[in-house]
Amino acid sequence: MDPTIPDRLKNLPSWLLTQTGHHAHRLVTEGLSEAGARAYHYRLLAALEEAGPSSQATLGRLSSIHLSDLVSTINELAESDLVRREPDPADRRRNVITITPAGRRRLKALDKQIARIQDNLLAPLSGDERAQLTGLLARVLHHHGQHA
């Protein structure tokens, strides 16, 4: 760690999480860019794969993509035939978004890229340490997600 960083900061979990988060964001952004994608693309395709056809509002919640960014992300994926947007038969004012077969193939390729990025990020940790860190971070996030 940088010796110019005050010890007081080096020992704060919030500071360590923030610095690691910045590094993780950069690695994901760069790694997905190499694959011609953005993090929003991956998040939206993953949400659709898991949840199935969904309204835009539901996709926004599932992917944690703000609605102002969601429409442009859907447009980008639709232009590449990775998702399909159709009127909801139950409410013609809403759209239902569906992942296409090409979208499933793209998601599978992006899954491999994300796995490589995770390996890079967590390189200094053993498999058990990675699982432990992931579990602890999930627990902290879950706790604060309930109180947000």
N, C-alpha and C positions, 0 to 999 in steps of 0.2 A: 504494500500500500504506500501511497505517496507520503514521504516523511514530512512534507510541509503541511499536511493536514493536522490540525490540532487533535491531540488525544481525546479531548472531550467529544469531538465529532465522531472519531473512529469507533467509539464505543456506544454510539446511539443507534439502536435498531432502526429507527425511522430514517436516519441519514443513510445507513447502509442499504436499506430497502430502496430509497430514492435513487442512490447512485447505481445500484444494480438494475433498477427499473429503467433508468436512462440507457444503460449499456444494452440491456435486453431489447429495448425498443429499437435501438440502432441496428443491432444484429438482425432482428426480424425484418425491419424495413429494407436493409441492404440485401438480405438473403431472398426475400420475396421479389424484390426488384430484379435480381438476377434471373428469376423465373418469369419475369414479365407480369408480376402480380403485385397487389397491395394487400396489406393486412385486412382491410375491409372486405376484399374479395374472399379471402380465406374464411373470415368470420361468418360472412353471409352464406357461403356455400356449405360450411360446416353446420350452421344452424338449420338450413334447409334439409340437409342430409339426415340430420337427427330428428327434426320435428315434422318433416313432410311439408306439403303445400301449406303456405301460411299467408296471412294478410301482411301488408307492409308494417302495420303497427306492431303486430306480433313479432315480426322479424327484427324490428328495431329493438324490442325488449330482449329477445333471445340473443342477439349479436352485440348488444350494447353499442349500437351505432345510432347516433342522433338522427332523427327523421330528416333534418336538413341535409345530411350526408347520405342518407339511405337511398333516396331516389336516384341520385347520380350514380351510386354504386350499382343499383339494380339496372340502370340504363347501360352502364359499361358492360355488365355481365350479359345482359340481353343482346347487346350488339354482337357479342362473341358467341351467341347461342348457348350460353352456359346456364341461363335461367329463362323461363318463359313467364310472361305476365299476361294474365287473362282476367276479365271481369268475374267477380264472385257471383255465381248463379243465384245465391240467396240474397245478395245485396249488390246491385249493379253499380253502386257508387264506390264500392271497394274493389281492389285488385287482389288476386291470389297469385303468389309467386311460387313457381315450381322449378326444382332443379332438373335439368335435362340430362340425358345420357352423357353428352359431352361435358356437362358440368360435373358429373360424378367422376369421370376420367380425370378432369382437371384437378378436382379435389384430392384424388388419390396421389397425383403427382405433387401437389402442394403439401400433402401430408408428409411425403418423403423429405421435401425441402425443410419443412418445419422440424422434423426429427433431427436433421443434420444441424439445424440452428440450435436446438436444445442441447445436443451433444457438445457443440462448441461453447455455449453459455455455461454449461455445468461440467466442463472438462476436468476441473480439479477435484470433483467429487466422485466417490465410488457409487455403484448402483444403489446400495442401501442408503447412502447419504442423500442421493438424489430423491429417492422415495420418501425419506424422512423430511427433507426440506419441502418437497411438494405438499406433503400432508400437513406440515405445520403452517405453511403459507395459506393453504386452502382453509384451514381452521380459523386463522386470523381473519381472512377475507370473509368467510361465512359469518363470523361473529359480528363484524362491522356492517355486513350487508343486511343483517337482521335489524340493526339499529339505525340504518341510514334514513 
